Structures are given as C-alpha cells and as structure tokens.
Amino acid sequence: MDGKAFRPDGKSASTLIPPAFGLAGVNLHTWTGWGSVTHWNAFVSNLEMHGTGTFYDPRLNDAVKFPIAAKAGFGNVRSNPDLVTDKLAALHFYQLAIPAPPAPPGSFDAAAAQRGSLLFAGQAKCAQCHVPPLYTEPGWNMHKAEEIGIDDFQARRSPDERYRTAPLKGLFTHTKGGFYHDGRYATLRDVVDHYNTFFSLSLTDAQKNDLVEFLKSL
C-alpha cells in the first residue's frame, strides 16, 4: 500500500501472516490493526486476490501515507457484478468457528507450565494485556511501539500506527516462523527475555523457563 518493500536496514518489510484460528471475541486481526476479520476478508478478496467485488476504506486515499493504494483507487472499489460480497458473511462465520489447536501431548512440561501460569498472571504482568481466555484485550487491543519496546516501522505503515496485542493460543504453531509480526524473535525465550528487560521484571532463569512452558501449553 505504501510502496515500501524494504525496512530502513535494507531487509524485507514483509510480515508473517497472522493465524486465522482462535479469533472469536478478538477485536482486530492483523498485526497493526488494520481491521477485524471482516475487514481483512474484504481487503484480501478484492485488493490482493483481485476478486470482482466491493471494498471501501477511505484511509487508503491518503496519498502521502499510502501512495500505491491512493493511485490505484483502492479506497473505494466497486464492481458490477459484485461476485465477492455475498460470500463474506459465510466466510466470517466459518473463520470464527475455527478453534486454536491445542498444544501437542508431550510438547511442554505440565508442572512447569502450572508455575508459569502464576507468573503470567502475577510477577510477569503478561495478563494485563493478554487477558485470559482471549489472551488479548477485550476492546481496542492496540499499543504504540514504545509501549512494547520495539521499533515503529511497521506500525507507521498502518492507519493507527500501533501494534495489536496478539492472541496467544496455538503459539506452538509459530515455532518455524518466529514471533512478532516479522519473526524477529526466534524463540519464546527470546520474547520473555525482551519483556523481562524492557519492563524490569527481574525474572530468574527458572521463572523464565516456567513462563515459556506455560506459553507453549496455550
């Protein structure tokens, strides 16, 4: 949408595709909160898959922020006949019915995970944003980059310039792509280390390991 294929460091500016499962009750779908599941379905169907349908998002008319989208008229797409819109409701219903997959048997230490659950809700302060059982905030689940201690490059490429609190269920499925929107953290331990430092949590190595086991269990 903005014509920026590379980050300031020269690396790819692409992001991981967020999971389509476990989204019932979750406000926003994409990493930077472009919209809900319904917005994303219409966006992808019309703008990325080039379906013959209707899509409206006037935010894309901002020629400074989204020059590619503005030039292409992506903010107001109208097709006749519209072959997309009548499929969107059923697609949404189907997606919301997809549960997050449970952690595979034997993939985590159950005793450590139990201890980690107490840390998650207590000393580690994870549950302040990752509110169980949704593991994201009910409501507007968005944060500025400085609130979570990372750069704001991807956030600046979105309408609200914030990052979504990602739901945590099914985290074991992320192990090959990494964690966060761009896979910057290869392991859950890397994520825990980041927040331990950023929020000065003073977690011991044993506590970090317990917290990781809990995250693996979700």
Secondary structure, 3 states (H helix, E strand, C coil): CCCCCECCCCCECCCCCCCCCCCCCCCCCCCCCCCCHHHHHHHHHHHHCCCCCCEECHHHHCCCCCHHHHHHCCCEECCCCCCCHHHHHHHHHHHHCCCCCCCCCCCCCHHHHHHHHHHHHCCCCHHHCCCCCCCCCCCCCEECHHHHCCCCHHHHCCCCCCEECCCCCCHHHHCCCCECCCCCECCHHHHHHHHHHHCCCCCCHHHHHHHHHHHHHC
